[in-house]
Amino acid sequence: MQPLVLLNDTPRSFYELCLKPTVTGVPNDLVASTIRPALQVANRAWILAPAASLSEILRLTWGFSGFMRPGAHLSVILIATGDRSTTDWLSDLNRAWQEVLNDGELSQRLSLLREFKDRSALTVATAHVIPSSKCSPLLNSACECGGLLLLLDSNGTGITIQHVDAQLAAAGVKEIELRWSFGDPQRKVARLISEVFVLDSATKTSELGAFFTVQLDQTPPLPNDWIETFKIEQPTLRLFEHQKNAIDAWEKRNRRGIFQMCTGAGKTIAALAAVRRFEQECRTEKKPFSPVIVTVPTRILADQWVKEIQKFGFTSILRGYNSSSGWLDVLEPWISDSSGDQPRFVVSTYRTFSDEKFRQRLVEAGKNGARALWIADEMHNLASSRLGVTMTEVEQLCSYRLGLSATPEIEGDFATTERLLNYFGLVCASYELKDGIKDGVLCPYRYYPRPSYLSAAMGEKYLALLNQIENTPSNSTSLMDLYRQSRELVRTSGVQIAAFKELLPLLKSGQHHLSHTLIYCPPGYGSYGGDQSDDIDTDESERRLLEDVVAYLRDEGITVSSILGDTPAAQRELRLEKFKSGELQMICAIGCLDEGVDIPAIERAIVLYSVDRLKQFVQRRGRILRIPRGIKNKVAEIYDIVVLPHGSTLPASQAAGLLSKEMRRYTEFARLAVNQEAARVEIEKALSIATAFQPK
């Protein structure tokens, strides 16, 4: 469809701009081609941003020379979240103001805002939200991305514009995303427009708003010959100190080593930053670029890696995990060709990586002289004998190696652990969860263990199984079966579901909002009755207990969906987007979200089931503690169903000894919690009840 040709050569509505419903790109291109034409059409604009994010507010005025015309009006809404005092916010805003005055481009943007004020076309108000957890999806979106711009034309059609991936501005590209109120994002933008109208009518000029306008009065006016320019200097990569140190250590070891970093500490960004530095060295020394092979445990994580690679500005990416027709014949020449202007990436799952066809092509490329960098994400997944063979065969190709994992050790298997550590070059950087919380990389959390007791008969059987495990040699073939029996007993006991049904009313009756809640459900069958939901995985062995939880929540009027291992990618992304916005209050999962998946919107997790593997509960905790962009005061909540016997026919000390390993997760979660003392007391009380001697 061609744009309408108008007599004055200016579109009169957003529809006439004939743009795609969603547009994403770099500022230089989008300001000139899309945002400025849209501002020439708009007659109302709102900027919403955290109160002290003055630079982000000003950057959202790119293209506003086209908006400076009679009848156009701009509203700036400063969002003040949390229980901070107005004095604190004023202090932060004043500091931000002084920093902006030292920036030539941004100080001119202040003059542009003064121009609007002088024309009586500017209002500044403040939205106070206490606590920040009560933020609407609109305010959350504005806070997460650092700011949001909403435009309306004379027909009431809207556009939302936001900066995305501020941390990945490091990659040299700070993207802007536009969503139009027609096409696919129509409902989302319409909802934002409605929220802005409500917010705009409720906000009042406050001390913050007054300070803002007074400061504008003291800002020099725009020069008469001012011409708006759109050239934007690309920011340099901003890494946390632990990420910089990790890359330095890896390079000193000839680009071999392991980043042992807690979940949420930015292993992916650190790895791609290391690739970027490697690329720059090759470019400086005029050496060919080494191809980069990225292996991950799941397709979900593979899709996420592709997106992160693209955000870093790399475009040569081969997806080696879908149908083999898409990569089989391309793989070897793709790796062997070093003539491009940037490194070539291959992203694959461990399952495909160990496939004979895939492996043969890697081996051939190595024999022909290619030398690659292998990034093994969640590298503990390489413990199998089949993948061990693959590692040996690709050793010649993969001269450079980088392993990523929060838990690289293979629990109970020293030989495999030693093999993996030696292959990748040992741990060159370590960053623990306590460091992440202390440094503000991860958020603090409150931990609420919820004891749930087995029946007397089941409790006795459970302790008997633990006793057998305790007295079975580690090399015995029966040990795995005993582990399986103990887990099955807990999983099928039904006490977790009953405990959850007791917990939910307490959450609903308290000062809680229930959005952004992730529920880890038990796998397998349960006492399900009713129609099957098309939201749930078709694998019978991983549906029924989760379906019980989903059905119960829907009966309670809660919007909920599920994400499982083979949920189609399009459905998964749609559900996560709805979860982030708050349209879906809860997501139920079993195990597919354990590794690598980035969902910083999670504010609360309810753990109905978790095996006693150290790796799993370390991964899950880190998943919950990720901090959304722009949110500085997140405090996560973890509700953990503690399944225990109710009394024991064994001496208390013996029963406590048998339960010690089962209690690891609970004591570990409590150790770093904000409310660690209260959580510890609750655990000790539960253990006392579980081990109380009850003779037959």
DACORSUL-V806677 format. One record per helix or strand of 2 or more residues. SS is the DSSP state (2 for helix, 1 for strand). FROM is the first residue (numbers start at 1). LEN is the number of residues. If there is no record, write none. Layout:
# DACORSUL-V806677
SS|FROM|LEN, SS|FROM|LEN
This chain:
# DACORSUL-V806677
2|14|4, 1|22|5, 2|27|15, 1|44|7, 2|54|6, 2|64|3, 1|73|9, 2|86|16, 2|104|15, 1|122|8, 2|132|3, 2|137|8, 1|148|5, 1|158|7, 2|167|5, 1|175|6, 2|186|17, 2|207|11, 2|241|12, 1|256|6, 2|267|18, 1|292|5, 2|299|13, 1|317|3, 2|324|3, 2|331|6, 1|345|5, 2|350|4, 2|356|12, 1|373|5, 2|379|5, 2|385|9, 1|400|6, 2|414|11, 1|427|5, 2|433|7, 1|444|10, 2|456|15, 2|479|13, 2|495|15, 1|517|4, 2|540|3, 2|544|12, 1|560|4, 2|569|13, 1|586|4, 1|604|4, 2|614|11, 1|635|10, 2|652|8, 2|664|8, 2|676|16
